[in-house]
Amino acid sequence: MALAIELTGITKRFPGVVANDDVNLAVDAGEIHAICGENGAGKSTLMKILYGMQPADEGEMKVNGAAVKFASPGEAINAGIGMVHQHFMLASQLTVLENVILGAEPMKSGNRIDIAAGKEHLREVGDAYGLTIDPDDLVETLEVGERQRVEIIKVLYRGAKILILDEPTAVLVPQEVDELFRNMRELKAAGTTILFIDHKLEEVLEISDTITILRQGRTVATVKPGDVTTADLAELMVGSELPTPETTESTVTDEVALKVQSLTVLDDDHRPAIDDVSVVVHRGEIVGVAGVEGNGQSELVNAVVGTDRVHAGTISLLGNDITHASVRHRREAGIGYVPQDRHHEGLLLAAPLWDNAALGHQTKAPFSSGPWFNRAGARERMEHIRAQFDVRTPDIDVSAHALSGGNQQKLIIGREMSASPEVFIAAHPTRGIDVGAQAAVWDEIRHARSAGMATLLISADLEELIGLSDTIIVMYKGRLVAEVDPAAITPRELGSFMTGAALDEEVGS
């Protein structure tokens, strides 16, 4: 079979780090080829090189047998390569059509955009690949799975025959993963080659034709799904067995740590983003919050942390009303926070790691010495985080931008957990990190829970949510619609509540 992609001896160096070290990758045309590896293994760097986002220092690339060197993503797109990033790059206020044709607008006389031609081409692409969607829908009204479909259509519209999907299932419920995999199989049947980056090893085995594993920047194996198990893949990736998030014994106490009562938060159009939501988290308890992205979980988190204004209702921390308190006051009172968007909310990307270790805690020891910032204390804390949470970096003076996404996440979690919070607000704490790092994060959360920490856990990983939580609440269209026992529910059943399907069944019964 002809090769769609052939990478030979790809090497990429950054100051103090060899991200890719003589990597080889061969991808057959028309196959779904998964790329797995722990954080810092070089997966993202390799894909950025293939997509023209950064140059390789050494090595050769061939696309459909022709030697190439891409100086930009535009050149990669012209060669038939498209990339769908983990964080969607859509303008929510525009329609599906406007997003798809943006930058590739069909024109007619008078230098006007030919909307009819754009719709026709979008329809042809949708029909050819089984990806139908209404071109007039506003993106902000779409479910997460539908937004992802728009991203895929967007690259196919530009003629991509080779598709890179970066962590495409990270924010999807099981039913949406099923739909994505159907779409991927239809794309494959139509001749599209797909490179698929994923940390969920069961999914990798289900959808892939071939799997390449990277470890410490090098290619360590290329295998067929039928020849390996998830345990085999985990061993190849990180040298250990696949961890589970299961929590066996209860540590829930009667003491209320966080109480949210009848909370309402309005969106920019003054409509309820969350409507009359009440949540209680006790010391030693993990309350999981399930919901398809965009159903109010973010606003709940922001209201508790203090970045969203409360329209009605109250929030109390350890019995003290903090409804209108500042973010600083809440943090100093004992709220730890892992934000959903690590780049925009969790880190100063241009600042050194030791500076980032102090963010949100700079008014407390060891970061503060009277009115002065204690640089030595910050450096010492960062070294502690580096060691305990396995943040892989040549030194603590590099910028946060130099770390892989997973190592950035481990830095944030280490920073927050090292502060010994009374209440831990964790929004997708293990998103984008490998199985070994997941195990370490789960262990830290379980250990802190045993010591009395209260946790509000928001996660799109339903196995994680079910395994760690003592109680799970489900949010749908801004309201709390269900409270379920993690021991008595499956991910698929939880997904039905999250998408409203289970609620519809209850109404119809």
C-alpha positions as CSV (number, residue, x, y, z in Angstrom):
1,M,0.0,0.0,0.0
2,A,1.2,3.5,-0.8
3,L,2.4,5.7,2.0
4,A,0.5,9.0,2.6
5,I,3.0,10.2,5.2
6,E,6.7,9.2,5.7
7,L,8.8,10.9,8.3
8,T,12.4,9.8,8.6
9,G,14.9,10.8,11.3
10,I,12.9,13.8,12.5
11,T,14.7,15.7,15.2
12,K,13.6,18.8,16.9
13,R,15.6,20.6,19.7
14,F,14.6,23.3,22.1
15,P,16.8,24.9,24.7
16,G,17.7,22.0,27.1
17,V,15.3,19.6,25.5
18,V,15.2,17.2,22.5
19,A,11.5,17.0,21.8
20,N,11.9,14.7,18.8
21,D,14.9,12.4,18.6
22,D,15.3,10.6,15.2
23,V,11.6,9.9,15.0
24,N,10.3,7.6,12.2
25,L,6.7,7.4,11.2
26,A,5.1,5.7,8.2
27,V,1.3,6.1,7.6
28,D,-0.5,4.1,4.9
29,A,-2.9,6.0,2.7
30,G,-6.5,5.6,3.8
31,E,-5.8,4.3,7.3
32,I,-6.5,5.6,10.8
33,H,-3.1,5.8,12.5
34,A,-3.0,6.5,16.2
35,I,0.0,8.2,17.9
36,C,0.3,7.6,21.6
37,G,2.8,8.6,24.2
38,E,3.2,10.2,27.6
39,N,3.4,13.9,28.1
40,G,6.6,15.3,26.6
41,A,7.0,12.2,24.4
42,G,7.0,14.5,21.3
43,K,3.6,13.8,19.8
44,S,2.4,17.5,19.5
45,T,5.9,18.6,18.3
46,L,5.9,16.0,15.6
47,M,2.4,17.0,14.4
48,K,3.3,20.7,14.4
49,I,6.3,19.9,12.2
50,L,4.1,17.9,9.8
51,Y,1.5,20.7,9.7
52,G,4.1,23.4,9.1
53,M,3.8,25.1,12.4
54,Q,7.5,24.7,13.2
55,P,10.5,23.3,11.2
56,A,12.5,20.2,12.0
57,D,16.2,20.5,12.8
58,E,16.9,17.3,11.0
59,G,15.1,14.6,9.0
60,E,13.0,14.3,5.9
61,M,9.2,14.4,5.2
62,K,7.3,12.9,2.3
63,V,3.7,13.4,1.6
64,N,2.2,10.9,-1.0
65,G,5.8,10.1,-2.0
66,A,7.0,13.6,-2.6
67,A,9.6,15.3,-0.4
68,V,8.3,18.3,1.3
69,K,9.4,21.1,3.7
70,F,6.5,23.2,5.0
71,A,7.3,26.8,6.1
72,S,3.7,27.4,7.3
73,P,0.3,25.6,7.8
74,G,-0.8,27.2,4.6
75,E,1.7,25.2,2.7
76,A,0.6,22.0,4.5
77,I,-3.0,22.8,3.6
78,N,-2.0,23.3,0.0
79,A,-0.4,19.8,0.2
80,G,-3.7,18.3,1.4
81,I,-3.1,18.2,5.2
82,G,-5.6,19.6,7.6
83,M,-5.5,19.7,11.4
84,V,-8.3,19.8,14.0
85,H,-6.9,21.1,17.2
86,Q,-8.1,20.0,20.7
87,H,-9.3,23.5,21.5
88,F,-11.8,24.4,18.8
89,M,-10.9,27.4,16.7
90,L,-14.4,28.6,15.7
91,A,-16.0,32.0,16.0
92,S,-19.2,31.2,18.0
93,Q,-21.0,34.3,16.9
94,L,-20.8,33.3,13.2
95,T,-22.7,30.7,11.3
96,V,-21.4,27.3,10.3
97,L,-21.0,28.5,6.7
98,E,-19.2,31.6,7.8
99,N,-16.7,29.6,9.9
100,V,-16.1,27.1,7.2
101,I,-15.4,29.5,4.4
102,L,-13.5,32.0,6.5
103,G,-10.2,32.6,4.7
104,A,-11.3,30.6,1.7
105,E,-14.3,32.6,0.5
106,P,-15.6,31.8,-2.9
107,M,-15.9,35.1,-4.8
108,K,-18.0,36.4,-7.7
109,S,-18.0,39.6,-9.8
110,G,-17.8,42.9,-7.9
111,N,-15.5,41.3,-5.3
112,R,-18.4,39.9,-3.4
113,I,-18.6,36.6,-1.5
114,D,-20.5,33.9,-3.4
115,I,-22.6,32.5,-0.5
116,A,-24.6,30.2,-2.8
117,A,-21.3,28.6,-4.1
118,G,-20.0,28.2,-0.5
119,K,-23.2,26.5,0.6
120,E,-23.1,24.2,-2.4
121,H,-19.5,23.2,-1.8
122,L,-20.2,22.7,1.9
123,R,-23.1,20.4,1.0
124,E,-21.0,18.4,-1.4
125,V,-18.3,17.9,1.3
126,G,-20.9,16.9,3.9
127,D,-22.6,14.5,1.5
128,A,-19.2,13.0,0.4
129,Y,-18.1,12.3,3.9
130,G,-21.3,11.8,5.8
131,L,-20.9,15.0,7.8
132,T,-24.2,16.9,7.2
133,I,-24.9,20.0,9.2
134,D,-27.1,23.1,8.6
135,P,-24.8,25.9,7.2
136,D,-27.1,28.6,8.6
137,D,-26.9,27.4,12.3
138,L,-25.0,29.7,14.6
139,V,-22.0,27.9,16.1
140,E,-22.9,29.1,19.6
141,T,-26.1,27.0,19.4
142,L,-24.4,23.8,18.5
143,E,-23.5,20.9,20.8
144,V,-19.8,20.1,21.4
145,G,-19.9,17.1,19.0
146,E,-21.5,19.3,16.3
147,R,-18.8,22.0,16.7
148,Q,-16.1,19.3,16.3
149,R,-17.9,18.2,13.1
150,V,-17.7,21.8,11.8
151,E,-13.9,21.8,12.5
152,I,-13.6,18.6,10.4
153,I,-15.7,20.0,7.6
154,K,-13.7,23.2,7.6
155,V,-10.4,21.4,6.8
156,L,-12.1,19.0,4.3
157,Y,-13.7,22.1,2.6
158,R,-10.1,23.2,1.9
159,G,-9.3,19.9,0.2
160,A,-7.6,18.0,3.0
161,K,-7.0,14.3,2.3
162,I,-4.8,13.8,5.3
163,L,-6.5,14.7,8.6
164,I,-4.7,15.3,12.0
165,L,-7.1,15.0,15.0
166,D,-5.5,16.2,18.3
167,E,-7.3,14.6,21.3
168,P,-10.7,14.7,19.5
169,T,-12.6,12.9,22.2
170,A,-11.4,14.9,25.2
171,V,-14.7,16.9,25.6
172,L,-17.2,14.3,24.2
173,V,-19.6,12.1,26.0
174,P,-19.8,8.4,25.0
175,Q,-22.6,8.9,22.5
176,E,-20.7,11.7,20.8
177,V,-17.6,9.6,20.7
178,D,-19.6,6.9,18.9
179,E,-20.7,9.6,16.3
180,L,-17.2,10.8,15.8
181,F,-15.9,7.3,15.2
182,R,-18.7,6.7,12.7
183,N,-17.6,9.9,10.9
184,M,-13.9,8.8,11.0
185,R,-14.8,5.4,9.5
186,E,-16.8,7.2,6.7
187,L,-13.9,9.5,6.1
188,K,-11.6,6.4,5.9
189,A,-14.0,4.7,3.5
190,A,-13.8,7.8,1.3
191,G,-10.0,7.6,1.1
192,T,-9.0,10.0,3.8
193,T,-5.9,9.3,5.9
194,I,-6.3,10.1,9.6
195,L,-3.6,10.7,12.2
196,F,-5.3,10.3,15.6
197,I,-3.7,11.5,18.9
198,D,-5.4,10.2,22.0
199,H,-4.6,9.3,25.7
200,K,-7.7,7.0,26.0
201,L,-6.2,3.7,25.1
202,E,-9.5,1.8,24.9
203,E,-10.5,4.3,22.2
204,V,-7.2,3.9,20.4
205,L,-7.7,0.1,20.2
206,E,-11.3,0.5,19.0
207,I,-10.7,3.0,16.1
208,S,-7.1,2.6,14.9
209,D,-5.7,0.4,12.1
210,T,-2.1,1.0,13.3
211,I,-0.6,2.5,16.5
212,T,2.8,4.2,16.8
213,I,4.1,4.8,20.3
214,L,6.5,7.6,21.2
215,R,8.6,7.6,24.4
216,Q,11.0,10.3,25.4
217,G,11.0,11.8,21.9
218,R,11.7,8.5,20.1
219,T,9.7,5.9,18.2
220,V,9.6,2.8,20.4
221,A,7.0,0.6,18.6
222,T,4.5,0.4,15.8
223,V,1.8,-2.2,16.4
224,K,-1.6,-3.4,15.2
225,P,-4.6,-3.1,17.7
226,G,-5.3,-6.8,17.5
227,D,-1.8,-7.6,18.8
228,V,-1.9,-5.6,22.0
229,T,-4.0,-4.7,25.0
230,T,-4.4,-1.4,26.9
231,A,-2.0,-2.7,29.5
232,D,0.6,-3.4,26.7
233,L,0.2,0.1,25.3
234,A,0.5,1.6,28.8
235,E,3.7,-0.4,29.4
236,L,5.1,0.8,26.1
237,M,4.2,4.5,26.8
238,V,5.1,4.9,30.5
239,G,6.6,1.6,31.7
240,S,3.7,0.8,34.1
241,E,0.2,-0.7,34.1
242,L,-2.9,1.3,33.2
243,P,-4.2,3.1,36.4
244,T,-7.8,3.4,37.4
245,P,-9.5,6.3,39.2
246,E,-11.5,4.0,41.5
247,T,-12.0,5.2,45.1
248,T,-13.1,2.4,47.5
249,E,-13.6,3.8,50.9
250,S,-15.7,6.9,51.9
251,T,-14.2,9.7,53.8
252,V,-17.2,12.0,53.7
253,T,-17.8,13.9,57.0
254,D,-20.9,15.9,58.2
255,E,-19.0,19.2,58.1
256,V,-20.0,21.4,55.1
257,A,-17.0,23.0,53.4
258,L,-18.8,24.6,50.3
259,K,-22.4,25.5,50.0
260,V,-24.0,26.9,46.9
261,Q,-27.6,27.8,47.4
262,S,-30.2,28.8,44.7
263,L,-27.5,30.2,42.5
264,T,-28.3,32.1,39.3
265,V,-25.7,33.6,37.0
266,L,-26.6,35.6,33.9
267,D,-24.8,35.4,30.5
268,D,-23.8,38.4,28.4
269,D,-27.4,38.6,27.0
270,H,-28.8,38.7,30.6
271,R,-30.2,35.2,30.3
272,P,-29.6,32.6,33.0
273,A,-26.4,30.7,32.3
274,I,-27.1,28.7,35.5
275,D,-30.6,28.8,37.0
276,D,-31.3,28.1,40.7
277,V,-28.5,25.6,41.2
278,S,-27.7,24.3,44.7
279,V,-24.7,22.2,45.6
280,V,-23.2,21.1,49.0
281,V,-19.7,19.6,49.3
282,H,-18.6,18.2,52.7
283,R,-15.1,17.8,54.0
284,G,-13.6,14.6,52.7
285,E,-16.1,14.5,49.8
286,I,-15.7,14.7,46.0
287,V,-18.7,16.0,44.2
288,G,-18.5,15.4,40.5
289,V,-20.2,17.7,38.0
290,A,-21.2,16.1,34.8
291,G,-22.5,17.9,31.7
292,V,-21.8,18.5,28.1
293,E,-19.6,21.5,27.7
294,G,-21.7,24.7,27.6
295,N,-24.4,23.6,30.0
296,G,-23.4,25.8,32.9
297,Q,-20.5,24.0,34.5
298,S,-18.0,26.8,33.6
299,E,-20.3,29.4,35.1
300,L,-20.7,27.4,38.3
301,V,-17.0,27.2,38.7
302,N,-16.5,30.9,37.9
303,A,-19.1,31.9,40.4
304,V,-17.5,29.9,43.1
305,V,-14.0,31.2,42.3
306,G,-15.3,34.7,42.0
307,T,-14.7,35.6,38.3
308,D,-18.5,35.6,37.4
309,R,-20.9,37.9,39.1
310,V,-23.8,36.2,41.1
311,H,-27.3,37.4,40.1
312,A,-29.1,35.6,42.8
313,G,-28.3,33.0,45.5
314,T,-25.5,32.6,48.0
315,I,-22.1,30.9,48.2
316,S,-20.5,30.0,51.6
317,L,-17.0,28.6,52.4
318,L,-16.6,26.9,55.7
319,G,-19.7,28.7,57.0
320,N,-18.6,32.1,55.8
321,D,-20.6,34.0,53.1
322,I,-18.3,34.7,50.1
323,T,-21.0,35.5,47.6
324,H,-19.6,38.9,46.8
325,A,-16.0,38.4,48.0
326,S,-13.0,39.1,45.8
327,V,-11.1,36.4,44.0
328,R,-8.1,37.2,46.3
329,H,-10.2,36.8,49.4
330,R,-11.5,33.4,48.3
331,R,-8.1,32.2,47.4
332,E,-6.6,33.3,50.7
333,A,-9.5,31.7,52.5
334,G,-8.6,28.3,51.1
335,I,-10.0,27.8,47.6
336,G,-7.7,25.9,45.2
337,Y,-8.4,26.2,41.5
338,V,-7.5,24.3,38.4
339,P,-9.0,26.2,35.5
340,Q,-10.4,24.7,32.4
341,D,-8.2,26.8,30.1
342,R,-4.6,26.4,31.3
343,H,-3.2,28.9,28.8
344,H,-5.5,31.8,29.5
345,E,-6.4,31.3,33.1
346,G,-3.8,29.1,34.6
347,L,-0.4,30.3,33.5
348,L,1.8,33.2,32.5
349,L,3.3,31.5,29.4
350,A,6.2,33.9,29.0
351,A,7.1,33.8,32.7
352,P,9.6,31.3,34.3
353,L,8.2,28.2,36.0
354,W,9.1,29.5,39.5
355,D,7.0,32.6,38.9
356,N,4.1,30.5,37.7
357,A,4.4,28.4,40.9
358,A,3.3,31.5,42.9
359,L,0.2,32.5,40.8
360,G,-2.9,32.9,42.9
361,H,-0.8,32.4,46.1
362,Q,1.6,35.2,46.0
363,T,0.3,36.9,49.1
364,K,1.0,33.8,51.3
365,A,4.1,31.9,52.4
366,P,6.5,30.9,51.0
367,F,5.9,33.5,48.3
368,S,5.5,36.5,50.4
369,S,8.0,38.1,52.8
370,G,6.2,41.0,54.4
371,P,5.4,43.3,51.5
372,W,8.0,41.7,49.2
373,F,7.8,38.8,46.8
374,N,10.1,36.0,48.1
375,R,11.9,34.7,44.9
376,A,13.8,32.1,46.8
377,G,10.6,30.7,48.3
378,A,9.0,30.6,44.9
379,R,12.0,28.7,43.5
380,E,12.0,26.3,46.4
381,R,8.3,25.6,45.9
382,M,8.7,25.0,42.2
383,E,11.5,22.5,42.8
384,H,9.1,20.7,45.1
385,I,6.3,20.7,42.5
386,R,8.8,19.6,39.8
387,A,9.8,16.6,41.9
388,Q,6.5,15.5,43.4
389,F,4.4,16.0,40.2
390,D,7.0,14.9,37.7
391,V,7.1,18.2,35.8
392,R,9.6,17.5,33.0
393,T,11.8,20.5,32.4
394,P,15.5,21.0,32.0
395,D,15.3,23.7,34.8
396,I,12.9,25.9,36.6
397,D,14.0,29.1,34.8
398,V,12.5,28.1,31.4
399,S,9.2,29.7,30.5
400,A,5.9,27.9,30.9
401,H,5.4,28.1,27.2
402,A,8.4,25.7,26.7
403,L,6.6,22.9,28.5
404,S,4.3,20.4,26.8
405,G,0.6,20.7,27.5
406,G,0.6,17.8,29.9
407,N,3.6,19.2,31.9
408,Q,1.9,22.6,32.0
409,Q,-1.2,20.9,33.5
410,K,1.0,19.0,36.1
411,L,2.5,22.4,37.1
412,I,-0.9,23.9,37.7
413,I,-2.2,20.9,39.7
414,G,1.0,20.8,41.7
415,R,0.8,24.5,42.5
416,E,-2.8,24.2,43.8
417,M,-2.4,21.0,45.7
418,S,0.9,22.1,47.3
419,A,-1.1,25.0,48.9
420,S,-3.2,22.5,50.9
421,P,-6.6,24.0,49.9
422,E,-9.7,23.6,52.1
423,V,-11.9,23.4,48.9
424,F,-10.4,22.3,45.6
425,I,-12.2,23.4,42.4
426,A,-10.9,21.1,39.7
427,A,-12.0,21.7,36.1
428,H,-10.8,18.9,33.9
429,P,-7.7,18.3,36.0
430,T,-6.3,15.4,33.9
431,R,-7.3,16.7,30.4
432,G,-4.4,16.2,28.0
433,I,-2.1,14.3,30.4
434,D,-0.9,10.7,30.0
435,V,-1.8,7.6,32.0
436,G,1.1,7.8,34.3
437,A,0.5,11.5,35.2
438,Q,-3.3,10.7,35.6
439,A,-2.4,8.1,38.2
440,A,-0.3,10.7,40.1
441,V,-3.1,13.3,40.0
442,W,-5.7,10.8,41.2
443,D,-3.5,9.7,44.0
444,E,-3.0,13.3,45.2
445,I,-6.7,14.0,45.0
446,R,-7.6,10.8,47.0
447,H,-4.9,11.6,49.6
448,A,-6.1,15.1,50.1
449,R,-9.7,13.9,50.3
450,S,-8.7,11.5,53.1
451,A,-7.2,14.4,54.9
452,G,-10.5,16.3,54.7
453,M,-10.2,18.3,51.5
454,A,-13.5,19.0,49.8
455,T,-13.5,18.8,46.0
456,L,-15.8,20.0,43.3
457,L,-14.7,18.0,40.2
458,I,-15.7,18.9,36.7
459,S,-14.6,16.4,34.1
460,A,-15.4,15.2,30.6
461,D,-13.7,11.9,31.4
462,L,-16.7,10.0,32.7
463,E,-14.6,7.0,33.9
464,E,-12.7,9.6,36.0
465,L,-15.9,11.2,37.3
466,I,-17.5,7.9,38.3
467,G,-14.3,6.5,39.8
468,L,-13.3,9.5,42.0
469,S,-16.7,11.0,43.0
470,D,-18.7,10.3,46.1
471,T,-21.7,12.0,44.4
472,I,-22.3,13.1,40.9
473,I,-24.7,16.0,39.9
474,V,-25.7,16.5,36.3
475,M,-26.2,19.9,34.7
476,Y,-28.2,20.4,31.5
477,K,-29.2,23.8,30.0
478,G,-28.0,25.6,33.1
479,R,-30.0,23.6,35.6
480,L,-29.2,20.8,38.0
481,V,-31.3,17.9,36.5
482,A,-30.0,14.8,38.3
483,E,-28.0,13.5,41.3
484,V,-26.7,10.0,40.8
485,D,-24.7,7.4,42.7
486,P,-21.4,6.8,41.0
487,A,-21.5,3.1,42.2
488,A,-24.8,2.5,40.4
489,I,-24.3,4.2,37.0
490,T,-22.3,3.5,33.8
491,P,-20.6,6.1,31.6
492,R,-23.2,5.5,28.9
493,E,-26.1,6.0,31.3
494,L,-24.4,9.2,32.6
495,G,-24.0,10.4,29.1
496,S,-27.8,10.0,28.5
497,F,-28.5,12.4,31.4
498,M,-25.9,14.8,30.1
499,T,-27.4,15.0,26.6
500,G,-31.0,15.1,27.9
501,A,-31.9,11.7,26.4
502,A,-32.6,10.1,29.8
503,L,-34.7,13.1,30.8
504,D,-36.8,12.8,27.6
505,E,-37.3,9.1,28.5
506,E,-38.6,10.0,31.9
507,V,-41.0,12.6,30.5
508,G,-42.3,10.0,27.9
509,S,-42.7,7.2,30.4
